[in-house]
Amino acid sequence: MLAFALLSAATLAVAADTTTYAVINHGRPAGEMQVVRAGDSLVVTYAHIDRNRGRWVQNLYLLGPNGTVRGGESRPMTRAGDVSSATDRYEIIGDSVRLTRGGTPRSVLRGNGFYSLANSTAWDQAMLVRHLLAQPGLTAMALPTGSAIRLEIAADTMVQTAQGSERLRMAMLHGVGATPQAIWIDASGALAASAVGWFITLRPEIVPALPLLRAIESDYRNAAGNALAAKIPVVGGGTVVIRNADVFDSERGVLLPRHSIVIEGTRIATVGPSATVRVPRGARVIDAGGKTVIPGLWDMHTHFQLASQTGTVVRQLATGVTTIRDLAADTDVGVSHRDRANAGTIVSPRVILGGLIEGPGLWAGPGDVIVRTESEAREWVARYDSLGYRQIKLYNLVHPDLLPTIAAETRKRGLRLSGHVPRGLTVGAAIRLGFDEINHAAFLFSTFHQDSLYWPEMRPYSGVAAVVAPNTDVDGSAMTALINDLRVHGTVVDGTFNLWMRDTTGADSLSARAGNRAYLRLVRRLFDEGVTIVPGTDGSSYNAELELYERAGISPIHVLQLATIGSARVMGEAATIGNIAPGMVADLVIIDGRPTERIADLRRVHLVMRAGRAYVPSDLLSAVNTSPRQ
């Protein structure tokens, strides 16, 4: 056990050497991180509130005589500050590191390696930066895996803080995550600020410099996105002929055997039997014999971040998703990503934006738009409209009195209105006040227990639904009336159903199984009763979402229609996208299988085409895993 393991945070708090960092959510206070040093021990305590949930971390470190870290451990901490025994521990002993994670100790050779606690904070990132700065070539091994970590000092600039000018450097950590992790350090190598994100940890005096830091990181991320696009091979462009495929006609829900598709530029020129379709001179021919061609898939509930352009969205394209609808990106990030994706500057599915509007309060979601009055609401709907947004998404704390104003303004401007169901409203009230769409099927359960959202304290709707769903009769009169209400009003359900599937191996396995059955039955009932469903993931697995529909009893052909032409109809774009026909945008996926018979075959993507530009999935995945700016 490490020498400091029995010290408490209260004991360390008496030390004079204390640094307090702020944690902000889009400029609003959300928590803090306190770093306390006492002798050879240091405690980092991090806490932030996120929609009445959050993250609470306490890590302890043992320091050597020169301030280097000789070991550390992470202890689970509750919101009330109660700390449990360590779950992750390491100690440097000579040339080795002794690790204990998951209760099993082992030793590994240290070399120039660095071990990071699983429950790390921005302080740990800055510590890793200092370690790498001392290494030849700014590289080290990640322990215990031995994988490479590399440091890039991507910016070195003077900024104006609340205490005057200061030199800060933006460090990019490569090899520690799916995309490079950014961290700002000061002249001494200490943490100044974390990366652009929903929650930012920083020294309070750095706040005035945040717009400049954000602009610098944005420029870096955008340049990385452009460079990645130039690196990924385009295996088909210009005039392309896909021959001998079985083509899925999503409008009619039929499979057309041995058909060929001629693509000229970004559009489909011809579709017909292979025996009669002429191959234009100079065309690139792709033989798809024995394979199925479907329209590009739509993910109608995504959330991308600034760094997504070199990671998440490329992986989405590799799964056959050629259109994504984002429902909460920061406004500057969303507009930039959409415009560059749709212009082909970055490799990404086509982007449709929905603008988030939230109300004030501790429960406020992580967005940059908070409205308190009818005037503010109208102004933001107008601003979103001017930026080319197609939809408004309301969030948890929007005051119900503002809904008629927001609904009227969205209708006037031809925008769709969707969202979480704000506090104090039922699903039925929301659709009568103007909702075109409900985001998340969990609301169809939590709506029956409004009081439980507030007692014993205000709780997340998802947490309420996890309790309510297992005990709800989905075939009962109350749910039947709600489904009928949705159908009569033409309300779309963006259910993100897979997001609510629970692990059935834990202590509450009976409840988890009952809840999973309830969501599966709800999918089927909504479909059978004629309520429009659009597939969205909210970060879950897209393939698992569609496979869940099939498991619920919806035929593969109908599932494919929901994921293609059905979503296009909801967004008013079925005339140009969502099917395979002359004049349509050439968003196509070649599947090495029969997804019209087995939705799981969608996992076997052979080639994906976005607006006439074709990519091999392995090329896409390889690029995001090995890019030098990753």
C-alpha positions in Angstrom: 0.0 0.0 0.0 1.3 3.5 -0.8 2.6 5.5 2.1 -0.1 8.2 1.8 -3.0 5.8 1.4 -4.4 6.4 4.9 -4.3 10.2 4.6 -7.6 11.9 4.2 -8.6 14.8 2.1 -9.5 16.7 5.3 -5.9 16.2 6.6 -4.4 17.5 3.4 -6.8 20.4 3.2 -5.0 22.2 6.1 -1.9 22.6 3.8 -1.2 26.0 2.4 -0.2 24.7 -1.0 -3.6 24.6 -2.6 -4.6 25.4 -6.2 -8.3 25.6 -7.2 -9.3 25.3 -10.8 -12.8 26.2 -12.1 -14.9 23.9 -14.1 -17.2 25.7 -16.5 -20.0 24.7 -18.8 -20.2 27.1 -21.7 -19.1 29.9 -19.5 -21.3 28.9 -16.6 -19.9 27.6 -13.3 -20.3 23.8 -13.1 -17.8 22.7 -10.5 -14.2 22.8 -9.5 -11.0 20.9 -9.2 -8.8 21.3 -6.1 -5.2 20.3 -6.0 -3.8 20.1 -2.4 -0.1 19.3 -1.6 1.1 18.4 1.9 4.6 17.2 2.2 5.2 14.3 -0.1 1.5 13.8 -0.8 -0.9 15.4 -3.3 -4.7 15.1 -3.6 -6.7 16.0 -6.7 -10.4 16.3 -6.1 -12.6 17.0 -9.2 -16.4 17.5 -9.2 -18.9 18.9 -11.8 -22.6 18.9 -12.0 -24.2 17.9 -15.3 -28.0 17.9 -15.4 -28.1 16.9 -11.7 -25.7 14.1 -12.3 -22.0 14.6 -12.9 -18.5 13.4 -12.3 -16.8 13.1 -8.9 -13.1 12.0 -8.8 -10.5 11.8 -6.1 -6.9 10.8 -6.9 -4.0 10.7 -4.5 -0.3 10.9 -5.5 3.0 10.2 -3.7 5.7 12.7 -4.6 9.5 12.3 -4.7 12.0 14.8 -3.3 12.1 16.8 -6.6 8.3 16.8 -7.0 8.1 13.9 -9.4 5.2 11.5 -9.0 6.3 8.1 -7.5 2.8 6.6 -7.4 -0.9 7.2 -7.3 -4.3 5.7 -6.6 -7.8 6.5 -7.5 -10.7 6.2 -5.0 -14.4 6.3 -6.0 -16.1 9.4 -4.6 -19.8 10.2 -4.3 -21.4 13.5 -4.9 -21.6 13.9 -1.1 -17.8 13.5 -0.9 -17.7 10.0 0.6 -14.6 8.2 -0.6 -14.2 4.4 -0.9 -11.1 2.2 -1.1 -8.8 2.6 -4.1 -9.8 0.7 -7.3 -6.7 1.6 -9.3 -3.2 2.0 -7.9 0.4 2.2 -9.1 3.8 2.6 -7.5 7.2 3.2 -9.1 9.8 0.9 -7.6 13.2 1.2 -9.2 12.9 0.1 -12.9 9.4 -1.3 -12.5 5.9 -0.1 -11.9 3.7 -2.1 -9.7 0.0 -1.9 -10.8 -3.2 -2.9 -9.2 -6.3 -2.4 -11.2 -9.3 -4.6 -10.7 -7.8 -6.2 -7.6 -4.9 -8.0 -9.4 -1.4 -6.7 -8.8 1.4 -7.1 -11.3 4.7 -5.4 -12.2 5.9 -4.1 -15.5 9.2 -2.7 -16.6 9.0 1.1 -16.6 11.5 2.2 -19.2 10.3 5.7 -20.2 6.7 4.5 -19.8 3.9 6.4 -18.2 0.9 5.0 -16.3 -2.3 7.0 -16.1 -5.0 6.3 -13.6 -8.2 5.1 -15.3 -10.2 7.8 -13.5 -7.9 10.6 -14.6 -8.4 14.4 -14.8 -6.9 17.3 -16.7 -4.2 17.4 -14.0 -3.1 13.9 -15.1 -2.9 15.1 -18.7 -0.7 18.0 -17.7 1.5 15.5 -15.8 1.8 13.4 -18.9 2.8 16.4 -20.9 5.6 17.2 -18.4 6.8 13.6 -18.6 6.9 13.7 -22.4 8.7 17.0 -22.5 11.6 15.3 -20.7 11.8 12.3 -23.2 13.9 12.1 -26.3 11.6 12.7 -29.3 8.8 13.7 -27.0 7.6 10.1 -27.0 7.0 7.4 -24.4 5.2 4.1 -23.8 1.7 3.9 -22.3 1.8 1.4 -19.5 1.0 -1.4 -19.3 0.1 -1.8 -23.0 3.4 -0.6 -24.4 1.7 1.5 -27.0 3.3 4.7 -28.2 2.3 8.1 -26.8 3.6 11.2 -28.6 3.6 14.9 -27.7 3.1 17.7 -30.2 3.4 21.3 -29.0 0.9 22.7 -31.5 0.8 26.3 -30.4 2.9 28.7 -28.3 1.3 32.1 -27.7 0.9 35.0 -25.3 -2.6 35.5 -24.0 -4.3 38.2 -21.9 -5.6 36.8 -18.6 -7.3 38.5 -15.6 -3.8 39.0 -14.1 -2.0 40.3 -17.2 -0.2 38.6 -20.1 1.0 35.0 -19.9 2.6 32.5 -22.2 0.6 29.3 -22.8 1.3 26.3 -25.0 -1.2 23.9 -26.5 0.0 20.4 -26.1 -1.6 17.6 -28.3 -1.3 14.1 -26.8 -1.3 11.5 -29.6 -2.0 7.8 -28.8 -4.0 8.2 -25.6 -7.5 8.3 -27.1 -9.5 7.9 -30.3 -8.4 11.5 -31.3 -5.6 13.7 -30.1 -6.2 15.2 -26.6 -5.5 18.9 -26.2 -4.3 20.5 -23.0 -3.0 24.0 -22.3 0.1 24.4 -20.1 1.8 27.4 -18.7 5.5 28.3 -18.8 6.2 25.9 -15.9 4.4 23.0 -17.5 1.5 23.2 -15.1 -2.2 22.9 -16.2 -3.7 26.1 -17.5 -6.8 24.9 -19.2 -8.3 21.7 -20.7 -9.5 21.4 -24.3 -12.6 22.8 -26.0 -15.5 20.8 -24.7 -18.8 20.9 -22.9 -16.9 21.1 -19.5 -13.6 22.9 -19.3 -11.2 22.8 -16.4 -9.0 25.9 -16.1 -7.4 28.4 -13.7 -10.0 31.1 -13.1 -7.8 33.9 -14.4 -7.6 32.2 -17.8 -11.3 32.8 -18.6 -10.7 36.0 -20.6 -8.3 34.1 -22.9 -10.8 31.3 -23.6 -12.1 32.7 -27.0 -8.5 32.9 -28.2 -7.6 29.4 -27.0 -10.8 28.1 -28.6 -9.9 29.7 -31.9 -6.4 28.2 -31.8 -7.7 24.7 -31.1 -10.4 25.1 -33.7 -7.9 26.0 -36.4 -5.7 23.0 -35.4 -8.7 20.6 -35.5 -10.0 21.9 -38.8 -6.6 21.7 -40.4 -6.3 18.1 -39.2 -9.7 17.4 -40.7 -8.7 18.8 -44.0 -5.4 16.8 -44.0 -7.2 13.6 -43.2 -9.6 14.1 -46.1 -6.6 14.6 -48.4 -5.0 11.4 -47.1 -8.0 9.0 -47.5 -8.1 7.3 -50.9 -11.2 8.0 -53.0 -11.7 4.7 -55.0 -14.5 6.0 -57.1 -15.4 9.5 -58.3 -16.5 11.2 -61.5 -18.3 8.7 -63.7 -18.8 5.4 -61.9 -20.8 2.3 -62.8 -21.8 -0.2 -60.2 -22.6 -3.4 -62.1 -24.6 -6.6 -61.4 -25.8 -5.6 -58.0 -29.1 -6.4 -56.3 -30.4 -2.9 -55.8 -32.8 -2.0 -52.9 -35.6 0.3 -54.1 -36.5 1.9 -50.8 -39.6 3.7 -52.1 -41.2 0.4 -53.1 -39.4 -1.8 -50.6 -38.3 -4.3 -53.2 -35.0 -5.8 -54.3 -34.1 -5.4 -58.0 -31.8 -8.3 -59.0 -28.7 -7.9 -61.3 -29.1 -4.1 -61.8 -26.5 -1.5 -62.6 -26.2 2.0 -61.4 -24.5 4.8 -63.4 -23.2 7.7 -61.3 -22.1 10.9 -62.9 -20.5 13.4 -60.5 -22.6 13.6 -57.3 -25.9 12.2 -58.8 -27.3 8.9 -60.1 -27.8 9.1 -63.8 -29.2 5.7 -64.6 -30.6 2.6 -62.9 -31.6 -0.5 -64.8 -31.0 -4.2 -65.6 -27.4 -4.8 -66.2 -28.1 -6.3 -69.6 -29.5 -3.0 -70.8 -27.4 -0.3 -69.0 -24.6 1.0 -71.2 -21.3 1.7 -69.5 -20.1 5.2 -70.5 -16.6 5.4 -72.0 -13.9 6.1 -69.4 -16.2 5.2 -66.5 -14.8 3.4 -63.4 -16.6 0.0 -63.2 -17.2 -1.6 -59.8 -18.4 -5.2 -60.0 -21.0 -5.8 -57.2 -22.1 -9.2 -58.3 -23.6 -11.1 -55.4 -23.8 -8.0 -53.3 -26.6 -5.6 -52.3 -26.6 -1.9 -52.9 -28.8 0.2 -50.5 -29.3 4.0 -50.2 -27.0 5.6 -47.6 -28.2 5.2 -44.1 -29.4 8.1 -41.8 -28.5 8.5 -38.1 -31.1 11.0 -36.9 -29.6 11.6 -33.4 -25.9 12.4 -33.2 -23.7 14.8 -31.2 -20.4 15.7 -32.7 -17.7 17.7 -31.1 -14.8 19.8 -32.5 -12.5 16.7 -32.6 -15.1 14.5 -34.3 -13.9 15.4 -37.8 -10.9 13.2 -37.3 -12.6 10.3 -35.6 -16.3 9.8 -34.9 -17.8 11.0 -38.2 -15.3 9.0 -40.3 -16.2 5.9 -38.4 -19.9 6.6 -39.0 -19.2 6.8 -42.7 -17.4 3.5 -42.6 -20.6 1.9 -41.2 -22.6 3.1 -44.2 -24.1 6.2 -42.5 -24.1 9.0 -45.1 -26.4 11.5 -43.4 -26.3 12.5 -39.7 -28.5 14.9 -37.9 -26.8 16.6 -35.0 -29.0 17.8 -32.2 -26.7 19.7 -29.7 -23.3 20.7 -31.2 -22.0 24.1 -30.2 -23.2 26.6 -32.7 -19.7 27.5 -34.1 -18.7 23.8 -34.3 -21.9 22.7 -35.9 -22.0 25.3 -38.6 -18.3 24.8 -39.5 -18.6 21.0 -39.6 -21.8 21.0 -41.6 -20.5 23.4 -44.3 -17.1 21.6 -44.7 -18.7 18.2 -44.6 -21.3 19.1 -47.2 -18.7 20.7 -49.4 -16.4 17.7 -49.2 -13.6 19.5 -47.5 -13.6 16.9 -44.7 -14.6 13.3 -44.9 -17.9 13.0 -43.1 -21.5 12.1 -43.6 -23.7 14.9 -44.8 -24.9 17.0 -41.9 -28.3 18.4 -40.9 -28.3 20.6 -37.9 -30.9 20.9 -35.1 -30.4 23.9 -32.7 -30.5 23.3 -29.0 -32.5 25.7 -26.8 -32.3 25.3 -23.0 -33.6 27.2 -20.0 -31.6 28.5 -17.0 -30.7 26.6 -13.8 -28.3 24.1 -12.3 -29.9 21.4 -14.4 -29.2 23.2 -17.6 -27.7 21.0 -20.3 -24.3 21.5 -21.8 -25.3 24.0 -24.6 -24.4 27.5 -25.5 -28.1 28.8 -25.9 -30.0 29.6 -22.7 -33.4 31.5 -23.1 -35.4 33.1 -20.3 -38.0 35.2 -22.2 -40.2 35.0 -25.2 -38.0 37.7 -26.9 -34.9 35.7 -26.4 -36.6 32.5 -27.6 -37.8 34.2 -30.8 -34.3 35.7 -31.4 -32.6 32.3 -31.1 -35.1 30.6 -33.4 -34.4 33.4 -35.9 -30.7 33.1 -35.5 -30.7 29.3 -36.0 -32.9 29.8 -39.1 -30.4 32.4 -40.5 -27.6 29.9 -40.0 -29.4 27.2 -42.0 -30.6 25.0 -39.2 -33.5 22.7 -40.0 -34.9 22.0 -36.6 -35.1 23.3 -33.1 -34.6 20.9 -30.2 -35.9 22.0 -26.8 -34.2 20.7 -23.6 -35.1 20.0 -20.0 -35.5 23.4 -18.4 -37.2 25.5 -21.1 -40.1 27.1 -19.4 -43.4 25.6 -20.6 -44.8 29.2 -21.0 -42.3 29.7 -23.8 -43.5 26.8 -25.9 -46.3 28.4 -27.7 -44.0 31.3 -28.8 -41.2 28.9 -29.9 -43.7 26.6 -31.7 -45.2 29.6 -33.6 -41.8 30.9 -34.6 -40.6 27.6 -35.8 -43.8 27.0 -37.9 -43.5 30.5 -39.4 -39.9 29.8 -40.5 -40.6 26.2 -41.7 -38.5 24.6 -39.1 -39.2 21.4 -37.2 -39.7 21.4 -33.4 -38.6 18.5 -31.3 -36.9 17.8 -28.0 -36.8 16.4 -24.6 -40.1 17.0 -22.8 -39.5 20.1 -20.6 -40.1 19.8 -16.9 -43.7 20.1 -15.9 -45.1 18.8 -19.2 -46.3 15.5 -20.4 -45.7 14.1 -23.8 -49.3 14.7 -24.7 -49.0 18.4 -23.7 -45.8 18.8 -25.6 -47.3 17.5 -28.9 -50.4 19.7 -28.4 -48.2 22.7 -27.9 -46.4 22.1 -31.2 -43.8 19.3 -30.9 -43.3 17.6 -34.3 -41.0 15.0 -32.7 -40.1 13.4 -29.4 -36.3 12.8 -28.9 -35.8 9.6 -26.8 -38.4 6.9 -26.1 -37.6 7.1 -22.4 -40.1 10.1 -22.2 -42.9 7.8 -23.3 -42.4 6.0 -20.0 -41.4 8.8 -17.6 -44.5 10.8 -18.8 -46.7 8.5 -16.7 -44.9 9.5 -13.5 -44.4 13.2 -13.5 -44.2 13.5 -9.7 -41.3 11.1 -9.7 -39.3 13.6 -11.7 -39.2 15.9 -8.7 -39.4 13.7 -5.7 -37.3 13.1 -3.6 -35.3 15.5 -5.7 -35.4 16.4 -9.4 -34.0 13.4 -11.3 -33.0 12.7 -14.9 -35.9 11.4 -17.1 -33.7 8.5 -18.1 -33.3 7.4 -14.5 -37.1 7.7 -13.9 -37.8 5.7 -17.1 -35.4 2.9 -16.0 -37.6 2.4 -13.0 -41.0 3.0 -14.8 -40.4 0.9 -18.0 -40.2 -2.5 -16.3 -43.5 -1.9 -14.6 -45.4 -0.4 -17.5 -48.0 -2.5 -19.5 -47.0 -1.4 -23.0 -50.2 -3.0 -24.3 -52.3 -1.3 -21.6 -54.9 1.5 -22.1 -52.6 4.3 -21.0 -49.8 3.5 -23.4 -52.4 2.8 -26.1 -53.9 6.2 -25.7 -50.5 7.8 -25.8 -49.5 6.0 -29.0 -52.8 7.0 -30.6 -52.1 10.6 -29.6 -48.7 10.4 -31.4 -50.3 8.9 -34.5 -53.2 11.4 -34.7 -50.8 14.3 -34.4 -48.3 12.8 -36.8 -45.6 13.0 -34.2 -42.2 11.4 -35.0 -40.4 9.3 -32.4 -36.6 9.5 -32.4 -36.4 6.8 -29.8 -32.7 6.0 -29.5 -34.0 2.7 -28.3 -30.7 0.9 -28.1 -29.5 3.6 -25.6 -32.0 2.3 -23.1 -31.1 -1.4 -23.3 -29.7 -2.4 -19.9 -27.2 -5.0 -18.8 -29.1 -8.1 -17.8 -26.2 -9.8 -15.9 -26.2 -7.6 -12.8 -28.0 -7.8 -9.5 -31.2 -6.2 -11.0 -31.3 -8.5 -13.9 -35.0 -9.2 -13.6 -35.8 -5.5 -13.8 -33.3 -5.0 -16.6 -34.9 -7.8 -18.6 -38.4 -6.4 -18.0 -37.3 -3.0 -19.1 -35.7 -4.3 -22.2 -38.8 -6.2 -23.1 -40.9 -3.1 -22.6 -38.8 -1.0 -25.0 -38.8 -3.8 -27.6 -42.6 -4.1 -27.4 -42.9 -0.3 -27.6 -40.9 -0.2 -30.9 -43.2 -2.8 -32.4 -46.4 -1.1 -31.2 -45.3 2.3 -32.5 -44.5 0.8 -35.9 -47.7 -1.3 -36.1 -49.9 1.7 -35.1 -48.4 3.9 -37.9 -46.2 6.2 -35.7 -43.1 7.3 -37.7 -39.9 6.1 -36.2 -36.5 7.4 -37.2 -33.3 5.6 -36.1 -30.9 7.6 -34.0 -28.1 6.6 -31.7 -27.0 9.4 -29.4 -23.6 7.8 -29.3 -24.9 4.2 -29.1 -24.3 1.6 -31.8 -26.1 2.3 -35.1 -26.1 -1.3 -36.1 -27.4 -2.4 -32.7 -30.2 0.2 -33.0 -31.4 -1.3 -36.3 -30.9 -4.9 -35.2 -33.1 -4.1 -32.2 -36.0 -3.1 -34.5 -35.7 -6.4 -36.3 -35.6 -8.2 -32.9 -38.8 -6.4 -32.0 -40.5 -8.0 -35.0 -40.1 -5.3 -37.8 -39.1 -6.9 -41.1 -35.6 -6.1 -42.4 -37.1 -4.4 -45.5 -39.2 -2.1 -43.3 -36.1 -1.4 -41.1 -34.1 -0.4 -44.1 -36.9 1.9 -45.2 -36.9 3.6 -41.8 -33.2 4.1 -42.0 -33.2 5.6 -45.6 -36.3 7.0 -47.3 -38.3 7.2 -44.1 -35.8 9.6 -42.5 -35.5 11.5 -45.7 -39.2 12.1 -45.8 -39.2 13.4 -42.2 -36.6 16.0 -43.2 -38.5 16.8 -46.4 -35.7 15.5 -48.7 -37.2 12.4 -50.2 -37.2 13.9 -53.7 -33.4 14.0 -53.8 -32.0 11.6 -51.3 -32.9 8.4 -49.6 -33.5 6.1 -52.6 -31.6 4.8 -55.6 -33.1 6.4 -58.7 -32.1 8.7 -61.5 -31.5 12.3 -60.3 -31.0 11.3 -56.7 -27.8 12.2 -54.8 -25.4 9.3 -55.0 -25.3 8.3 -51.4 -25.0 4.5 -51.6 -23.7 1.5 -49.6 -22.5 -1.8 -51.1 -23.1 -4.6 -48.7 -21.5 -8.0 -48.9 -24.7 -9.7 -47.9 -28.5 -9.6 -47.8 -29.7 -6.9 -45.4 -33.2 -7.2 -46.9 -33.2 -10.6 -45.2 -30.8 -10.1 -42.2 -30.2 -6.6 -40.9 -27.0 -7.8 -39.2 -25.6 -8.0 -42.7 -25.3 -4.2 -42.6 -22.1 -4.8 -40.6 -20.5 -6.1 -43.8 -20.0 -2.8 -45.7 -17.9 -3.4 -48.8 -17.9 0.2 -50.1 -19.6 3.4 -49.1 -20.3 6.3 -51.5 -21.1 9.9 -50.3 -22.2 12.2 -53.1 -20.4 10.2 -55.7 -17.2 9.8 -53.8 -16.6 6.1 -52.9 -14.5 4.9 -50.0 -13.4 1.5 -48.7 -14.3 1.2 -45.0 -10.9 -0.2 -44.0 -9.2 2.9 -45.6 -11.5 5.1 -43.5 -10.8 3.2 -40.3 -7.1 3.0 -41.0 -6.8 6.7 -41.6 -8.4 7.7 -38.3 -6.2 5.2 -36.4 -2.9 6.1 -37.9 -3.1 9.7 -39.1 0.1 11.6 -38.1 -2.1 14.4 -36.7 -4.1 12.0 -34.7 
